[in-house]
């Protein structure tokens, strides 16, 4: 089944695994911490949006700003992306050692 975003085009997304042991929501990482995207939770619309922004399993992500409330800013694929706390809470990552 094809998933479409606002522009009308989004590739098919394979089923994503459930969050596993050792994975934490992106919103739990502090400023400067890095992680690798493990999986994402949410409906088709959210998954398509996150995928088009570059959040795909295996991608490295760095938290640029996380004050514990308000938007979280992450660097993914050389782009800075502002995410709401709800969105960031649905992206599960494995912490990386720096």
C-alpha positions as CSV (number, residue, x, y, z in Angstrom):
1,X,0.0,0.0,0.0
2,X,1.4,3.4,-1.0
3,X,1.5,6.1,1.6
4,X,1.1,9.7,0.4
5,X,2.2,13.0,2.0
6,X,0.9,16.5,1.4
7,X,2.6,16.7,-2.0
8,X,0.9,13.5,-3.1
9,X,4.0,11.3,-3.3
10,X,5.5,9.0,-0.7
11,X,7.1,5.7,-1.3
12,X,5.9,2.5,0.3
13,X,7.0,2.1,3.9
14,X,7.8,-1.4,5.1
15,X,6.4,-2.4,8.5
16,X,8.6,-1.0,11.3
17,X,9.6,-3.1,14.3
18,X,8.3,-2.4,17.8
19,X,10.6,-0.3,20.1
20,X,13.1,-2.8,21.5
21,X,15.3,-3.0,24.6
22,X,17.8,-0.2,24.7
23,X,15.8,2.2,22.5
24,X,14.5,5.5,24.0
25,X,12.4,8.2,22.5
26,X,14.3,11.0,20.8
27,X,12.7,13.4,23.3
28,X,14.7,11.7,26.1
29,X,18.1,12.7,24.6
30,X,19.8,15.8,25.9
31,X,21.3,18.6,23.9
32,X,24.5,17.3,22.2
33,X,23.6,13.6,22.5
34,X,23.6,11.4,19.4
35,X,21.6,8.3,18.5
36,X,20.7,6.1,15.7
37,X,17.0,5.8,14.6
38,X,15.8,2.3,15.6
39,X,12.0,2.6,14.8
40,X,9.1,4.9,14.8
41,X,5.6,4.7,16.2
42,X,2.5,6.4,14.8
43,X,0.0,6.4,12.0
44,X,0.8,6.4,8.3
45,X,0.7,10.2,8.0
46,X,3.3,10.7,10.8
47,X,5.5,7.9,9.5
48,X,5.5,9.3,6.0
49,X,6.2,12.8,7.2
50,X,9.1,11.6,9.4
51,X,10.5,9.5,6.5
52,X,10.4,12.5,4.1
53,X,12.3,14.6,6.7
54,X,15.0,12.0,6.8
55,X,14.2,10.0,9.9
56,X,14.7,6.4,8.7
57,X,15.9,3.4,10.6
58,X,19.7,3.4,10.8
59,X,20.1,7.1,10.3
60,X,22.3,9.1,12.8
61,X,20.6,11.9,14.6
62,X,22.1,14.6,16.9
63,X,20.0,16.7,19.3
64,X,20.9,20.3,18.8
65,X,18.4,21.7,21.3
66,X,16.2,20.1,24.0
67,X,15.1,22.3,26.9
68,X,12.6,19.7,28.2
69,X,9.6,21.6,26.9
70,X,8.7,23.2,23.6
71,X,10.1,22.0,20.3
72,X,13.2,19.8,20.0
73,X,15.7,20.6,17.3
74,X,17.6,17.7,15.7
75,X,20.2,17.4,13.1
76,X,19.6,14.6,10.7
77,X,21.2,14.1,7.2
78,X,22.9,17.5,7.5
79,X,19.6,19.3,8.1
80,X,18.2,20.9,11.2
81,X,14.7,19.8,11.9
82,X,12.3,21.2,14.6
83,X,10.0,18.6,16.0
84,X,7.1,18.9,18.4
85,X,7.5,16.9,21.6
86,X,4.8,14.5,20.5
87,X,6.6,13.8,17.3
88,X,10.0,13.5,19.0
89,X,8.5,11.0,21.4
90,X,7.5,8.7,18.6
91,X,11.0,8.4,17.1
92,X,12.9,5.7,19.0
93,X,16.7,5.7,18.9
94,X,19.7,3.8,20.3
95,X,22.0,6.2,22.1
96,X,25.5,6.4,20.5
97,X,28.7,6.9,22.4
98,X,30.4,10.0,21.1
